């Protein structure tokens, strides 16, 4: 843990950098500090913070910028909750609109969030598939080189998977489908990945490409009820000076469009409203300049959705976290009002 003085200096540097996107020097820290500390002491403490990985030396300035470790310490230990009443007021009006659906509310809310925060928004929604079962699997040859495997589910939905017959033979597909129908028909989708292990020895004896087939079939079934993604505010995100590099822009666009924020959040969002934060390399991509703040919310089908804001590491974590938690609670209230 840092000393109280080191925490004050780290917090000031981070909050100043969030506002300006410029490296912060000891002179500026001294100007904004509420307690009297000499510039020499500030330099020494800043050097300590840099040495221990909380700050980084700017290449083009004598000032310092926060590191991913510094941001993480700030979010976990120093961040103060901060209301943004004007944004909340605008979003409140959307929830009050008579006849508005939750999809319409989320769309308008996302627009306001992007405009007011200058961050990209990503909304993910998924159906509740806890009771959905696999009815049967069917095979439809398309040509000598391809076929479609059709998974018919108990809720009436259908998943299709096109198979390249250069990868596996039509005979192997037929054997595999017969075994799936015999052993896995009427199984819950969420149990398939576990139950399929019991048929591996049987399939292995009869099908050369059994691993490919199992992976393809199970992946298609687990895709059932998978999240639907909507993004917005990319133009605001790319206005941030951190993302002037074309390579960084490419990695961020791929990150968002690939719905990557939600891979991380699946293991970190354990309740409906408390936001989680992924900073820099915690997001799982090679771009250390990015950060994501997200929260869960209930959907009208009994499933779960996630609302996330994506931006540079100097996101105003306090305000964004407060907003997302508030929005999640508003969505819960909206659903209760419809019951």
C-alpha positions in Angstrom: 0.0 0.0 0.0 1.1 3.6 -0.6 1.4 6.3 2.0 -1.4 8.9 2.3 0.8 11.5 0.6 1.7 9.2 -2.2 -2.0 8.4 -2.7 -2.9 12.1 -2.8 -0.2 12.7 -5.4 -1.2 9.7 -7.5 -4.9 10.7 -7.4 -4.1 14.3 -8.4 -1.9 13.2 -11.3 -4.5 10.7 -12.6 -7.4 13.2 -12.3 -5.4 16.0 -13.9 -4.3 13.7 -16.8 -8.0 12.6 -17.2 -8.9 16.2 -17.7 -6.1 17.4 -20.0 -4.5 14.3 -21.6 -1.2 16.0 -21.0 1.7 14.8 -18.8 1.6 16.2 -15.3 4.6 17.9 -13.7 5.4 18.6 -10.1 4.7 22.3 -10.6 1.1 21.6 -11.6 0.6 19.1 -8.7 1.7 21.8 -6.3 -0.8 24.2 -7.8 -3.8 21.9 -7.3 -2.8 20.4 -4.0 -4.8 21.4 -0.9 -1.9 20.8 1.4 1.5 22.5 1.4 4.2 20.2 0.1 7.5 21.3 -1.5 8.1 20.7 -5.1 11.2 18.6 -4.1 9.0 16.3 -2.0 6.5 16.0 -4.9 9.3 15.1 -7.3 10.7 12.5 -4.9 7.2 10.9 -4.3 6.5 11.0 -8.0 9.9 9.3 -8.7 8.9 6.6 -6.1 5.5 6.1 -7.8 7.3 5.8 -11.2 9.9 3.4 -9.8 7.1 1.1 -8.4 5.1 1.1 -11.7 2.3 3.5 -10.8 3.4 6.3 -13.1 5.3 6.4 -16.4 7.7 9.1 -17.6 6.4 11.0 -20.7 8.7 10.9 -23.7 8.0 14.4 -24.8 7.7 16.2 -21.4 9.2 16.4 -18.0 5.8 15.3 -16.6 4.5 11.9 -15.8 1.4 9.9 -16.9 -0.5 7.2 -15.1 0.3 3.5 -15.9 -2.2 0.7 -16.0 -1.1 -0.2 -12.5 -1.7 3.3 -11.4 -5.2 3.4 -12.9 -6.0 0.1 -11.2 -4.9 1.4 -7.8 -7.0 4.5 -8.4 -10.1 2.6 -9.3 -9.7 0.1 -6.4 -8.6 2.5 -3.6 -8.9 6.2 -4.4 -11.9 6.8 -6.7 -14.8 8.8 -5.3 -18.3 8.3 -6.5 -19.5 11.2 -8.5 -23.0 12.1 -9.7 -23.6 13.5 -13.2 -27.0 15.0 -12.6 -27.4 16.6 -16.1 -26.8 13.3 -17.9 -29.1 11.4 -15.5 -31.8 14.0 -16.0 -31.7 13.4 -19.8 -31.7 9.7 -19.4 -34.5 9.9 -16.8 -36.8 11.5 -19.5 -36.2 8.6 -21.8 -37.4 6.1 -19.2 -40.5 8.2 -18.6 -41.6 8.1 -22.3 -45.0 6.3 -22.5 -44.9 3.2 -24.6 -41.1 3.1 -25.0 -39.6 -0.4 -25.3 -36.4 -1.3 -23.5 -34.6 -1.6 -26.8 -35.6 2.0 -27.7 -34.6 3.2 -24.2 -31.2 1.5 -24.5 -30.6 3.0 -28.0 -31.4 6.5 -26.8 -29.5 6.1 -23.6 -26.4 4.9 -25.5 -26.5 7.9 -27.7 -26.6 10.3 -24.8 -23.8 8.4 -23.0 -21.6 8.6 -26.0 -22.3 12.3 -26.6 -21.8 13.3 -23.0 -18.7 11.1 -22.2 -17.1 11.1 -25.6 -16.7 7.3 -25.3 -18.0 4.4 -27.4 -20.9 2.4 -26.1 -21.4 -1.3 -26.5 -24.7 -3.0 -25.6 -25.0 -6.8 -25.3 -28.2 -8.7 -24.7 -28.9 -12.4 -24.5 -31.9 -14.6 -24.0 -32.4 -16.9 -21.0 -31.7 -20.4 -22.4 -31.5 -22.3 -19.1 -34.5 -24.5 -20.0 -33.9 -24.7 -23.8 -33.2 -28.2 -25.0 -31.8 -29.8 -28.2 -34.7 -31.5 -30.0 -32.8 -33.0 -32.9 -30.0 -32.5 -35.4 -30.5 -32.7 -39.2 -28.2 -32.8 -42.2 -28.8 -31.1 -45.5 -26.2 -31.6 -48.3 -25.8 -28.4 -50.4 -23.2 -29.5 -52.9 -20.4 -32.0 -53.3 -18.3 -29.7 -51.3 -20.6 -28.4 -48.5 -23.5 -29.3 -46.2 -25.6 -27.6 -43.6 -26.0 -29.1 -40.1 -29.3 -27.9 -38.6 -29.8 -27.9 -34.8 -33.6 -27.7 -33.9 -34.3 -26.5 -30.3 -37.2 -26.8 -27.9 -38.0 -23.1 -28.0 -38.5 -23.2 -31.8 -35.3 -21.6 -32.7 -32.8 -23.1 -35.2 -29.1 -22.9 -35.4 -27.4 -23.6 -38.8 -23.8 -24.5 -39.4 -22.3 -24.8 -42.9 -19.6 -27.5 -43.1 -16.8 -27.7 -45.7 -16.7 -31.3 -46.9 -13.0 -30.9 -47.6 -12.6 -30.9 -43.8 -14.8 -33.9 -43.0 -16.8 -36.5 -45.1 -20.5 -36.6 -45.4 -20.5 -40.1 -44.0 -18.7 -38.9 -40.9 -21.3 -36.2 -40.4 -24.1 -38.7 -40.7 -22.6 -41.0 -38.1 -22.0 -38.0 -35.8 -25.5 -36.7 -36.2 -27.1 -40.1 -35.5 -25.1 -40.4 -32.3 -26.0 -36.8 -31.2 -29.7 -37.6 -31.8 -29.5 -40.9 -30.0 -27.5 -39.7 -26.9 -28.1 -35.9 -26.6 -31.7 -35.3 -27.9 -33.8 -33.6 -25.2 -30.6 -32.5 -23.3 -30.5 -28.9 -22.1 -28.2 -26.7 -24.2 -26.2 -25.7 -21.1 -25.5 -29.4 -20.3 -24.3 -30.3 -23.8 -20.7 -29.4 -23.3 -20.5 -31.8 -20.3 -22.7 -34.6 -21.7 -20.8 -34.7 -25.0 -17.8 -36.1 -23.2 -19.7 -39.4 -22.8 -19.9 -40.0 -26.5 -16.3 -39.1 -27.3 -15.0 -42.8 -27.0 -17.8 -44.0 -29.3 -17.3 -41.3 -31.9 -13.6 -41.7 -31.8 -13.9 -45.3 -33.0 -16.1 -44.5 -35.9 -15.1 -41.0 -37.1 -11.5 -39.9 -38.0 -12.3 -36.2 -37.6 -14.2 -36.6 -34.4 -12.5 -33.7 -32.7 -13.4 -31.2 -35.5 -17.0 -32.4 -35.5 -17.4 -32.2 -31.8 -15.9 -28.7 -31.6 -18.1 -27.5 -34.5 -21.3 -29.0 -33.1 -20.8 -27.9 -29.5 -19.7 -24.4 -30.6 -22.9 -24.0 -32.7 -25.1 -25.1 -29.8 -23.4 -22.9 -27.3 -23.9 -20.0 -29.7 -27.6 -20.4 -29.1 -28.9 -17.4 -27.2 -25.6 -15.8 -27.5 -25.4 -12.1 -27.2 -26.6 -9.5 -29.7 -24.3 -6.5 -29.9 -24.9 -2.9 -30.8 -22.2 -0.3 -30.8 -22.3 3.5 -31.0 -20.2 6.6 -30.5 -17.1 5.4 -32.4 -16.6 8.9 -33.8 -16.3 10.3 -30.3 -13.9 7.6 -29.2 -11.6 8.2 -32.1 -11.4 12.0 -31.3 -9.2 11.2 -28.3 -5.6 12.0 -28.9 -4.5 8.5 -27.7 -6.0 7.0 -30.8 -4.3 9.0 -33.6 -2.2 6.0 -34.5 -3.9 4.0 -37.4 -2.7 0.7 -35.8 -4.3 1.6 -32.5 -7.5 2.6 -34.3 -7.6 -0.7 -36.0 -7.1 -2.7 -32.8 -9.8 -0.7 -31.0 -12.3 -1.1 -33.8 -11.6 -4.8 -34.0 -11.9 -5.1 -30.2 -15.3 -3.4 -30.1 -16.8 -5.0 -33.2 -15.6 -8.4 -32.0 -17.6 -7.9 -28.8 -14.3 -8.5 -26.9 -15.4 -6.3 -23.9 -17.8 -9.0 -22.8 -15.3 -11.8 -22.8 -13.6 -10.1 -19.8 -16.9 -9.0 -18.2 -18.3 -12.6 -18.1 -16.0 -13.4 -15.3 -16.0 -10.1 -13.5 -19.7 -9.0 -13.4 -21.2 -11.1 -10.7 -24.3 -9.1 -9.9 -26.7 -6.8 -11.8 -25.7 -3.3 -11.0 -22.1 -3.0 -9.7 -19.8 -1.9 -12.6 -16.5 -3.6 -13.3 -13.5 -2.0 -14.9 -10.9 -3.4 -17.3 -7.8 -1.2 -17.8 -5.1 -1.5 -20.5 -3.8 -5.0 -21.0 -6.5 -6.3 -18.7 -8.9 -6.1 -21.7 -7.0 -8.9 -23.4 -5.7 -6.9 -26.4 -2.3 -5.6 -27.2 -3.4 -1.9 -26.9 -2.5 -0.7 -23.4 -4.2 2.7 -24.0 -7.8 1.4 -23.8 -10.2 0.9 -20.8 -13.7 -0.5 -20.5 -16.3 0.1 -17.8 -19.4 -2.1 -17.9 -22.4 -3.2 -15.9 -25.1 -5.9 -16.1 -28.8 -5.3 -16.5 -31.8 -7.7 -16.7 -33.5 -8.2 -20.1 -37.3 -8.5 -20.7 -36.8 -12.1 -21.7 -35.3 -13.1 -18.3 -31.8 -13.0 -19.7 -28.9 -10.7 -19.0 -27.5 -7.7 -20.8 -24.3 -5.7 -20.5 -23.8 -2.0 -21.1 -20.2 -0.9 -21.5 -18.3 2.3 -22.2 -15.0 2.0 -24.1 -12.4 4.8 -24.1 -8.8 5.8 -23.3 -7.3 4.8 -19.9 -8.0 8.4 -18.7 -11.7 7.6 -18.5 -13.5 9.5 -15.7 -13.9 6.2 -13.9 -15.8 7.7 -10.9 -18.5 9.4 -13.1 -18.8 6.6 -15.6 -19.2 3.9 -12.9 -21.8 6.0 -11.1 -23.8 6.5 -14.3 -23.7 2.8 -15.3 -24.8 1.6 -11.9 -27.6 4.1 -11.9 -28.7 3.0 -15.4 -28.7 -0.6 -14.4 -31.0 0.1 -11.5 -33.3 2.2 -13.7 -33.6 -0.7 -16.1 -34.5 -3.0 -13.2 -37.2 -0.5 -12.1 -38.5 -0.3 -15.6 -39.0 -4.1 -15.8 -40.7 -4.2 -12.4 -43.1 -1.5 -13.6 -44.1 -3.6 -16.5 -45.0 -6.7 -14.4 
